Amino acid sequence: MKLSKAFSVSTLLVASLQAVPASAGTLADIYREAVKNDPQLRAAQASYRATAETLPQAKAGLLPDISLSGNQTWNDTDSKSFDNTGLTLSLTQPVFDASRWYSFQRGKVISEQARLQFDQSAQNLIFRTVDAYLNVLRAINNLETNQAQERAIKRRLDQVNAQYEVGQIAITDVQEAQASYDNARVARIEAEGDLDNSYDALERLTGSTVNEVETLRDNYPIEAPEPPEAKPWLEKARKQNLGIQISDASVRSARENIRISRAGHSPTVNLNASYDYDDGSFTTDDSIETTSIGLSFKLPLYQGGGTSSRILESEYRLTEAMENREDTLRDVTQQTRGLLRNLRTDVLSVSARAQSIKSSETALEATELGYNEGTRNVVDVLNAEQQLYAAQRDYANARFGYVTNLFRFKQQIGTLNPDDIEVLDQWLESAK
């Protein structure tokens, strides 16, 4: 199935500029700005337009070649001086030229391939936007978790300092708490830098400063793709994956190139017509008009082996294209299977990590109770707190990882389009 019979990502991308209202969520706004300002997409668009000119250039080889030439000459001899003015209008129309015909067919394939490559760049922009946006959410979550951990450890440090001053605990507890607090400060500082870097990645996409994002709602559905079997997804990927379609176009282009090379042994027939006007000559001052029309025939007999060599080269290029196509197919198959497994794993992981938070909270409460009763030390409490914050951080990152893998999966099966941005945008809300 060709993409033109299903949907064109680039067409939907352009339509999305008009479809997203001004009141849309932050993700949709960022994507809309990226469509207008992302240098990679604009470069891909320019490349597509340039490559698409291959078709009219190839078509020109089948159309008439008309030219007008003229001359103005002044002649001076011993016996006579005279001016000569000449005009020639000539036309050449290919009647039979297999090379030019196959070049035209190859131009169609190259033009289609260029469109597919632009569609692929459009899909890449969708994924890059979502990935960069989720990286910001990850960085925000990591920073908030580290800040909360730092505050909690600071309260614990103040508590043990007060206990030490009245002689209730040993200095080693204070030192342990101080070390944990120092590590928490370092982690918070690094998280701040990571957040700034993630915002810079969004700025690279949009060309403007982004300093606010919305967060993923708690009830965002974490569900495995249906059906769970890989076979229907692989069939869809083999039909709709843009990388495979581009490889298919490369194979077709290579086949047309073989025909072009073999046409080097074929005859060519051209229709030639001309009109010539000469005003003045050495023998007479009268003008002369000449009209001619005819066919010319040319059959290549020997060109030093160059044509045969070009045929061999083009046949090797076809083999190269077919092997690259097979490699792309295997890669898409591997990626699709892997992402399907990852999504199923993500669903289980998110559920398990949610339970891990509850278990960590219970463990922390028990450890604090034991600390107050004197059966646990401050190190146990600090470790329990760190385990809780790690569980909270891992849970949020697992949810973001699921969304990333879901968009990767859609890209592999060839369905990723701007509508997916709008759907995800509906599951975002302003941070409380």
C-alpha positions in Angstrom: 0.0 0.0 0.0 1.5 3.3 -1.0 1.3 6.1 1.5 -0.6 8.3 -1.0 -3.5 5.8 -0.7 -3.5 6.0 3.1 -2.4 9.4 4.3 0.4 11.8 3.8 2.1 12.8 7.0 3.3 16.1 5.4 -0.2 16.9 4.3 -1.6 16.3 7.8 1.3 18.3 9.2 0.4 21.3 7.1 -3.3 20.9 8.0 -2.4 20.8 11.7 -1.3 24.4 11.5 -4.9 25.3 10.9 -6.5 22.5 12.9 -4.9 23.4 16.3 -6.8 26.3 17.9 -5.1 29.2 19.7 -6.4 27.8 23.0 -4.8 24.4 22.5 -2.5 22.9 25.2 1.2 23.6 25.5 2.3 20.5 23.6 0.2 21.4 20.6 1.5 24.9 20.6 5.1 23.8 20.8 4.5 21.4 17.9 2.8 24.1 15.8 5.8 26.3 16.4 8.2 23.5 15.6 6.4 22.9 12.3 7.0 26.5 11.3 10.5 26.9 12.7 12.4 23.6 13.0 15.5 23.8 10.7 15.6 20.1 10.1 12.0 20.1 8.7 12.6 23.2 6.6 15.8 21.6 5.2 13.8 18.5 4.4 11.2 20.5 2.7 13.8 22.3 0.6 15.4 18.9 -0.3 12.0 17.5 -1.3 11.2 20.5 -3.6 14.6 20.3 -5.1 14.5 16.6 -5.8 10.9 16.8 -7.1 12.3 18.9 -10.0 13.9 15.7 -11.3 10.5 14.8 -12.8 10.0 17.9 -15.0 13.6 17.8 -16.0 13.3 14.2 -17.1 10.0 15.0 -18.9 11.8 17.8 -20.8 13.8 15.2 -22.5 10.7 13.9 -24.3 9.5 17.4 -25.4 10.7 19.4 -28.4 14.0 21.3 -28.3 13.5 24.6 -30.1 16.3 27.1 -30.6 16.9 30.4 -32.4 20.3 31.5 -33.6 21.5 34.4 -35.6 24.6 36.1 -36.9 25.6 39.5 -38.3 28.8 39.5 -40.3 30.6 42.3 -42.2 32.9 41.1 -45.0 35.6 43.2 -46.7 37.5 41.7 -49.8 39.6 43.3 -52.5 36.7 43.3 -54.9 33.7 43.9 -52.7 32.4 44.7 -49.2 29.1 43.4 -47.9 27.0 42.6 -44.8 25.5 39.2 -44.1 22.6 38.7 -41.8 21.4 35.2 -40.9 18.7 33.7 -38.7 18.1 30.0 -38.0 15.1 28.5 -36.2 15.5 24.8 -35.5 13.4 22.1 -33.8 14.4 18.7 -32.6 11.7 16.3 -31.4 12.7 12.8 -30.1 10.6 10.2 -31.9 12.2 7.2 -30.3 14.7 7.4 -27.5 14.4 4.6 -24.9 17.0 6.3 -22.6 14.9 9.4 -22.3 11.7 7.5 -21.7 13.1 5.4 -18.9 14.7 8.6 -17.4 11.2 10.0 -17.3 9.9 6.9 -15.5 12.8 7.0 -13.1 12.0 10.7 -12.5 8.5 9.7 -11.3 10.0 7.2 -8.8 12.6 9.8 -7.5 9.8 12.4 -7.1 7.7 9.9 -5.1 10.7 8.9 -3.0 11.4 12.5 -2.2 7.9 12.9 -0.9 8.2 9.8 1.2 11.4 11.2 2.7 9.7 14.4 3.5 6.9 12.5 5.2 9.5 10.6 7.2 11.0 13.9 8.3 7.6 15.1 9.3 7.1 12.0 11.4 10.5 12.5 12.9 9.5 16.0 14.0 6.4 14.6 15.7 8.5 12.2 17.7 11.2 14.7 18.4 8.7 17.1 19.8 7.0 14.6 22.0 10.4 13.2 23.1 11.8 16.6 24.0 8.6 17.5 25.8 8.6 14.3 27.9 12.3 15.0 28.7 11.2 18.3 30.2 8.6 16.5 32.3 11.2 13.9 33.4 13.5 16.7 34.4 10.8 18.5 36.3 9.8 15.3 38.1 13.4 14.6 39.0 14.0 18.1 40.2 10.8 18.1 42.3 11.7 14.8 43.8 15.2 15.9 44.6 13.9 19.1 46.2 11.5 17.2 48.3 14.2 14.7 49.3 16.5 17.6 50.2 13.9 19.2 52.4 13.1 16.0 54.1 16.7 15.2 54.8 17.3 18.8 56.0 14.5 18.3 58.5 16.0 15.0 59.6 19.4 16.7 59.9 18.0 19.5 62.1 16.3 16.8 64.2 19.5 14.8 64.8 21.4 17.9 65.5 19.0 18.8 68.2 19.1 15.3 69.6 22.9 15.3 69.6 23.0 18.6 71.5 21.1 17.1 74.4 23.1 13.9 74.3 20.4 11.6 72.9 22.4 10.3 69.9 26.0 9.9 68.9 28.0 12.2 66.6 28.0 9.4 63.9 24.3 9.9 63.4 24.8 13.6 62.7 27.6 12.8 60.3 25.5 10.3 58.4 22.6 12.8 58.2 25.0 15.5 57.0 26.5 13.3 54.3 23.0 12.4 53.1 22.0 16.1 53.0 25.1 17.1 51.1 24.4 14.3 48.5 20.8 15.5 48.2 22.0 19.1 47.5 24.3 17.8 44.8 21.5 15.8 43.2 19.2 18.8 43.3 21.8 21.1 41.7 22.4 18.6 38.9 18.6 18.2 38.4 18.4 22.0 37.9 21.0 21.8 35.2 19.2 18.9 33.5 16.0 20.9 33.5 17.6 23.9 31.8 19.1 21.6 29.2 15.8 20.0 28.5 14.1 23.4 27.9 17.0 24.3 25.6 16.1 21.2 23.5 12.5 22.5 23.1 13.9 25.9 22.2 16.0 24.3 19.4 12.8 22.9 17.9 10.7 26.1 18.1 13.3 28.8 17.8 11.8 30.6 20.8 12.1 30.4 24.6 9.9 27.8 26.3 9.7 28.1 30.1 6.4 26.4 31.0 4.9 23.0 30.2 1.9 21.0 31.3 2.1 17.8 33.1 0.7 14.3 32.3 -2.6 13.6 34.1 -2.6 10.9 36.7 -5.3 9.0 34.9 -3.5 8.8 31.5 -4.3 5.2 30.2 -1.3 2.9 30.4 -2.5 0.0 28.2 -0.8 -2.6 26.1 -1.6 -2.5 22.3 -4.4 -4.7 21.1 -4.2 -7.3 19.7 -1.2 -8.6 21.7 0.1 -10.8 18.9 3.0 -9.4 16.9 1.8 -10.7 13.5 -0.9 -8.1 12.7 1.4 -5.3 13.8 4.3 -6.6 11.6 2.0 -6.8 8.6 0.9 -3.2 9.2 4.6 -2.1 9.6 5.6 -3.8 6.4 2.9 -2.0 4.5 3.1 1.4 6.0 6.5 2.0 7.5 8.0 4.9 5.6 11.6 3.5 5.8 10.4 0.4 3.9 8.5 2.5 1.4 11.6 4.6 0.7 13.6 1.5 0.3 11.0 0.1 -2.1 11.3 3.3 -4.2 15.1 2.9 -4.2 14.7 -0.5 -5.7 12.3 0.7 -8.4 14.7 3.6 -9.2 17.6 1.2 -9.5 15.5 -1.0 -11.9 14.7 2.0 -14.1 18.4 2.9 -14.0 19.2 -0.5 -15.5 16.8 0.2 -18.3 18.4 3.5 -18.9 21.8 1.9 -19.1 20.6 -0.8 -21.5 19.0 1.8 -23.7 22.6 2.9 -24.5 22.6 0.0 -27.1 19.3 1.1 -28.6 18.8 3.3 -31.7 17.4 6.8 -31.5 15.1 8.5 -34.0 14.7 12.3 -34.0 12.5 14.6 -36.0 14.5 17.6 -37.2 13.1 20.8 -38.7 14.7 24.1 -39.4 14.1 27.5 -41.1 17.1 29.5 -42.2 17.2 33.1 -43.5 20.3 34.7 -45.0 20.4 38.3 -46.2 23.3 39.2 -48.5 26.3 37.2 -49.7 29.4 37.6 -51.8 27.6 36.7 -55.0 24.2 38.4 -54.5 22.5 40.9 -52.4 19.2 38.9 -52.4 18.0 37.1 -49.3 17.8 33.3 -49.2 15.2 31.3 -47.2 15.7 27.6 -46.6 13.2 25.3 -44.9 14.0 21.7 -44.1 12.4 18.8 -42.2 13.4 15.2 -41.8 14.2 12.2 -39.6 17.6 11.3 -38.3 18.5 7.8 -37.2 21.4 6.8 -34.9 22.5 3.3 -33.8 25.4 3.0 -31.4 27.7 0.3 -32.5 30.7 0.5 -30.2 31.5 3.0 -27.4 34.7 1.5 -26.0 32.8 -0.8 -23.6 31.4 2.2 -21.6 27.7 1.2 -22.1 28.3 -2.4 -21.0 30.2 -1.1 -17.9 27.3 1.2 -17.0 24.9 -1.7 -17.3 27.0 -3.8 -14.9 27.2 -0.8 -12.5 23.5 -0.3 -12.5 22.9 -4.0 -11.9 25.2 -3.9 -8.9 23.3 -0.8 -7.7 20.1 -2.8 -7.9 21.6 -5.5 -5.8 22.7 -2.9 -3.3 19.2 -1.4 -3.1 17.6 -4.7 -2.6 20.0 -5.7 0.2 19.4 -2.3 1.9 15.7 -2.9 1.5 16.0 -6.3 3.2 18.1 -4.8 6.0 15.5 -2.1 6.5 12.7 -4.7 6.6 14.6 -6.8 9.2 15.3 -3.7 11.3 11.6 -2.6 11.2 10.6 -6.1 12.2 13.0 -6.2 15.1 12.0 -2.7 16.3 8.3 -3.4 16.0 8.6 -6.7 18.0 10.9 -5.0 20.6 8.6 -2.0 21.1 5.5 -4.2 21.4 7.3 -6.2 24.1 8.5 -2.9 25.7 5.0 -1.6 25.9 3.7 -4.7 27.5 6.6 -4.5 30.0 5.9 -0.8 30.6 2.3 -1.6 31.6 3.4 -4.1 34.2 6.3 -1.9 35.3 4.0 1.1 35.9 1.7 -1.0 38.0 4.5 -2.5 39.9 6.1 0.8 40.6 2.8 2.3 41.8 2.7 -0.6 44.3 6.3 0.0 45.2 5.5 3.6 46.3 2.9 2.2 48.7 5.3 -0.4 50.0 8.0 2.3 50.5 5.7 4.6 52.3 4.8 1.7 54.7 8.4 0.8 55.1 9.3 4.4 56.0 6.5 4.7 58.5 7.7 1.5 60.2 11.3 2.6 60.1 10.4 6.0 61.7 8.5 4.2 64.4 11.4 2.0 65.1 13.7 5.0 65.2 11.5 6.7 67.7 11.5 3.6 69.8 15.3 3.2 69.6 15.3 0.0 67.6 16.4 1.6 64.3 19.1 4.2 63.7 19.1 7.4 61.5 20.8 5.6 58.6 17.9 3.2 58.4 15.5 6.2 58.2 17.5 8.0 55.6 17.7 4.9 53.5 14.0 4.4 53.7 13.3 8.0 52.7 15.7 7.6 49.7 13.9 4.4 48.7 10.6 6.2 48.8 11.7 9.1 46.7 13.4 6.8 44.2 10.2 4.8 43.9 8.2 8.0 43.2 10.8 9.1 40.6 10.9 5.7 38.9 7.1 5.6 38.7 6.9 8.9 36.9 9.7 8.1 34.6 8.1 4.7 33.8 4.9 6.5 32.7 6.9 8.9 30.5 8.8 5.9 29.1 5.5 4.3 28.1 4.4 7.4 26.2 7.8 7.6 24.4 7.6 3.9 23.4 4.0 4.3 22.3 5.0 7.1 19.9 8.1 5.1 18.7 5.7 2.1 18.1 3.3 4.2 16.0 6.2 5.5 14.0 7.4 2.0 13.3 4.0 0.8 12.1 3.7 3.9 10.0 0.6 5.5 11.6 2.2 8.4 13.5 0.7 11.7 12.5 -0.2 15.1 14.0 -3.5 13.8 15.4 -1.5 11.8 17.9 -0.1 15.1 19.2 -3.6 16.5 19.8 -4.7 13.3 21.5 -1.8 13.4 23.9 -2.3 17.1 24.5 -5.8 16.3 25.8 -4.2 14.3 28.6 -2.0 17.2 29.8 -3.0 19.7 32.4 -1.5 22.7 34.1 0.8 21.9 37.0 -0.9 22.4 40.4 
